[in-house]
Amino acid sequence: MNPANLPFDSEAMLQGLRGWVECESPTWDAGAVNRMLDIAARDMAIMGATIERIAGRKGFGGVIRARFPHPKQGEPGILIAGHMDTVHPVGTIETLKWRREGNKCYGPGIYDMKGGNYLSLEAIRQLARASFTTPLPITVLFTPDEEVGTPSTRDIIEAEAARNKYVLVPEPGRADNGVTTGRYAIARFNLEATGRPSHAGATLSAGRSAIREMARQILAIDAMTTEDCTFSVGVVHGGQWVNCVATTATGEALSMAKRQADLDRGVERMLALSGTTNDVAFKVTRGVTRPVWEPDAGTMALYEKARGIAKSLGTELPHASSGGGSDGNFTGAMGIPTLDGLGVRGGNGHTLEEYIEVESLVERGRLMAGLLATLE
């Protein structure tokens, strides 16, 4: 089966993808994420998949597991793992409207990662229409919480991956048309400062500002960044009344490293910041983490298979480890051959100019179909 002969149609794919993108699904809105999962479940049911809904927990949306008909159903096969949550709040579609400008198409979550999820289903659909039976059964798992570190579904992802021979992750492709064969280790931290209140006008000196201590610690955290391990604070909340010295301030920090040992040292440094200064308590607690994923022989063999398919389609397929986590961190760290970054090309992810390159829908759709048709 030559994937180049499959009749992928970028305009038809855009038409289907539009409904996904315009169904906004920010992580923290479980109802919105579930509505998006409903759409995907319906599309896959029409394709003949058996759909299982797994209830959400910890305030997040649910999970969809779809198994496609196959003579070897139930045996280890291929897992396609993607997330349906985005960073864009409901209403972003009014600012980041769906629009096509030449080879670019814009919309919230279109690049990260609804475009990749959609082209994966189109690849399965094209193979089925060609009456081609893949060597291995295919399972699709769509999850609701990747953008916040996968706190509620890591166990499901790892359990499903363990039942399969390969994991394909259609996160955005690299700018050089490459794929991802490893990812950095990531740790999240919760920050909390607790001070002493007072009237900001009448008795200012009697108070101890939690905001002031949080600001001091933010500068200290940023200054810890090295080439081996980065630190950043991305969320801060503090105070309630401007005429009151703030009693509490909270924040969230992120650390990333190419090697697990460097991240482990970074975690120790962050936790050591806990203590009391100037009568203000500062507490650091560890949040969700993603283990480093370093490519092993199985992942590299999977990559070589993909590179050969890409070459037969007339394109090069470079590879590299990537910063920024994905659920591929978990499956790759388990030692299961994993190939990430199989989704669309585009740019400006997590911004109000997020877009995909339209031509990559068909290109990456054919690459995905080629993998599904040849992995055994």
N, C-alpha and C positions, 0 to 999 in steps of 0.2 A: 504494500500500500504506500503510494507516494503522496505525502501530505500536500505537495504542491498542486495536486489535481483536485483537491477538495474545494468545492465552490463557496469559500468564505466570501462574504459580502460586507464591506465595512459600513455601508449605509444601513443595511438591515441590522447590523450589530449595534450601531448607534441608536437606532430606533428602540431596540430592546433595552439598551443601557440607560437611555434617558429616564425611563420609569424608575429605575433603581436609584439614579442620582437625585431625582426630584422627590424621592421618599427619603427625607433627611433622617439621619440616625446617629445623633451624638451619643457617646458612650453612656453619659449619666442620665439619659432619658430612656429607661427600659422599655416603655411603651412604644417609643419611636423605633428603637432597634428591633423590637418584636414585629412591628409592621413591615420593616424591611425584610426580616426573615420570612414572614408570611409570603411576600412576593417571590422570593427565591424558592421557597418550598413549592409554591404553585407551579413555577416554571419547571422545576425538576420533576414534579409529579406528572406533568404533561409529557415529559421526556421518558416516563416509565419508571422512574426511581421509586424505591420504597422509602418513605420519609418517616423519621423518628424525631419527635420534639422532646427536648430535655429541658426541664424547667430551670429558670435562672435562680441565682442565689446572690446574697450580699447586695441586693438592690440592683443587680444588673439584668439585662435581658437574657433570653434563653439561648439554646444551642440547637442547630439543625444538623442531623446526620442523615445523609442520603446515600443509599446503596443502589447501584445500577444493576439491572439484570445481567447475569453472567453464568456460564456453565459451572464455574468454580466458585460460585458465591459462598462466602464464609471462609475461604482460604486466604492466606496472606496475599495482599495485592498492592495497589497504589492508593495512597491517601493524598487528596488535594485539600490543603488546609488554608482557610482564609478567614479574615475577620470582616464583619459588616458594620462595625462601629466606626465613626469618624470623629474628628475634633471639632467639627463645625456645629454650633448651636442651631436649633430649629429657627428658621427665619433667614438664615444665611443665603438661601436660594433667591431671596429678593435682591441681595447685593451681588452675589456671585451667581448670576443667572446662567442657566444652560444656554450656551451660544457656541456657534461654529464659526471660526475665522480661518479659512484656508485649511491647513493641515492640523490646526489646533482646535480642540473642543474643551470648553470650560464647564466647571460645576463642582460643588462641594463633595469631596470624597471620590471624584471620578478617577483620580490618580492613585490615591491611597485609601482603599484599594479595590473599589467596585469595578473598575475597568478590568483588572486582572481576574477577579472572580468571574465576571461575565464571560470573558473570552475562554475561560476554562470550561464553562458549561457549553459554550458554542463548539469547542473542540469535541466534546463528548457527543453533542448533537450531530455534528458533521460525520463522525465515524459511524454513528447509528444509522444515519440516512444512507450511508454508503454500504450498509449491511455488513460492516466489518466488526468482527468479534476480537476484542483486544486479548492478548495473551493472559493478562491478569485482570481480576475484578477491580472495579473503581469505587472508592468511597469518597464523598465530599463532606467536609466538616466546616460549617460556618459558625463563627463564635462572636460574642458581643462586647469584648472588653480588652482587646489587644492594646488600644491606645493608652490605657492606664496601667499596662504591665501584666495583663492577663491574671488578675488576682482570683477570679472565680472559676476559670476553666482550664488552668494548666493541667490538672489531674485528668480531665477528659481528653485533652490533646495528647498527653503522654500515653494514656491507656490505649487510645485509638491507633497511635503511631506504632505501638508495640505489637499490634495485630497485623501490621503490614510490612512489606518488603522495602517500599520506597515512600518518601514524602516529597511532594511537590508544592511549593509555596508561591502563589502568584502575586507576591508583593511587587511594587514597582520595579521595572528593570533599571539598570544603570544607564547613565547618560551616554556611555560609549557602546551601547547596545549589549552590555554585558549582563552576566548573572552573578548571583551571590553564592559563594561556597563556604562562607564562614561569617560569624558576627561577633562583635565585641561583647564583653560581659557588662552588665548594667545593674546598678543598685539604686533604689529609691529610698529617700529618708523623709521622715516627718519631723518638723522642727516646732518647738513650743517654748516661748518665753513667758514668764509669769512675774509681774512686778507688783507695785503697791499703788493703789489709786490715791488721787488727791484732786482738789479743784485746781485747774490749770491756771486760773487767774489769782485767786486769793492765797492758795497754799502750794504753789508750784514746787517749791523745794522739798516739801514733805513727801512727794510722790517719787516713785521709781518706775520709769517708763519701760514697758516691755517692748514698745516699738523701737526705742533707742537701742536696746540690747540686740534686738533682731537685726537692725541695720548694721551694727558693729559685727555681728557674726556673719552676715551675708558677705561683707567685704573679706572677712577672714576665710570663708569657704571658697570664694572665687580665687583668692590668692594661693590656695592649695593646688591649683591646676598645674600639671606638668605634662611633658610629652607622653608619659606613660599612663597617666590617669587624669581625667578631667572632672571638674566639679562645677555645678551651677545651681542657682536657686531660681526656680521658675514660677513659684506660686507664693504669694504673701498676703496675709489678712491680719489686720490689727486695729484695735480701738473701736469705739462706738460713738463717743461724743467728743467733739473737738475741744470742749472746755473741761475735759477730764483727762488726767494723766492715764495713759492706757495701761490696764492691768494685764491684758493678754495679747499676744501676737503669735500667729502660727504661720508656718510655711512648709514648702516641699522642695527638696533638693534631689539632684540626679548626679550620679557618678558613672563614668564609663571608662573601660580599659580594654586594651587588646589582649591582655593576658590575665588569667584568673588570679594569679598571685599578686599582680599589681592592684586589682580591684579589692582583693582581700585586705591588703595593706591600707587602701583608701577607706574601706569600711571601718577599720580600726581607728583611723585618724578622725573620721566623722563622729564616731561614738564617743571618742575622747573629749569632744567639745562640750559634752554635758557637764554642768556644774553651776555654781552661783558666783556672780560678779556684781559688786555694787548693789547687793540685796536683790538682785534679779536672778531668778532661776532659769537656766536654759537647758532644755532636754532634747536629745536627739534619739529617735527610735528608728530602727531599720524597717523599711517597707518591703515591697515585692522586689525580687531580683531575677535577672536572667543570667544563666551560666554562659561562660564563653563557649562558643562553638568553633572549634578548630577542625578544618577539613581532614578526614581520614581517607584511607584507600577506597572505602565504599562510596563516599561522596564524590571523590575525584573520578572514579569509574563512571558514576552517574553523569557527572559533568562531561566526560569525554563522549558519552553516548549523545548528549544534547549537542555538543560541539559538532559531531559528525552529521547530525540531522540539520543543524543550521547551515553547515557547509553545503549540504545537498540542496538547500534552498537558496544558496547564493549569498550567504551572509557569514561574517565572522562572529564569534561568540566568546569574547574575553571573559575572564572571571576574576573575582577578588573577594576578600573579606570586607565587610561593610560595618560602619558605625550605625547606630540606631538599631534598636532591637526588633525582633519579630518572633513569632512563635516557632520559627525555624531554629532559634537558639535552643529550645527545649529538645526538639527531635534530633537535631544534629549532635547535641551533647550526649544524647542517649546512645550514640553510635549507629543510628539508623541512617542509611544513605539519604541525604536531604539536598535538594536543589531549590534555592530561594531566588527571588528577583526575576521570576518568570513572567511577570505581568507587563503592563504597558510601559512604553517610554513616555516621558512628559516632564513636568517640573512644577516648582512652586507649591509643593505639598504643604498642607497645614496653613496655607495663606488664602487671601481673597483673590488670588490669581492662579489657582490650581487648574492645571490643564493636562490633557494627554495629546500625544501625536496620533492622529487618527489612523495613519497607515500602520501603526504598530499593533492595532487590534487584529488585523489579518496576519501580520508577520508572526506575532507571538501566538496567535491562535493556531497557526500551522505548526509552530515549534511544539506547542503543547500536544497537539494531535499526534505529531510524530513520536513523541515520548510515550504517550498512552498506547500507541500502536506497536511499539517495539520492545518496551521493557518486559522482561520475563524472569 
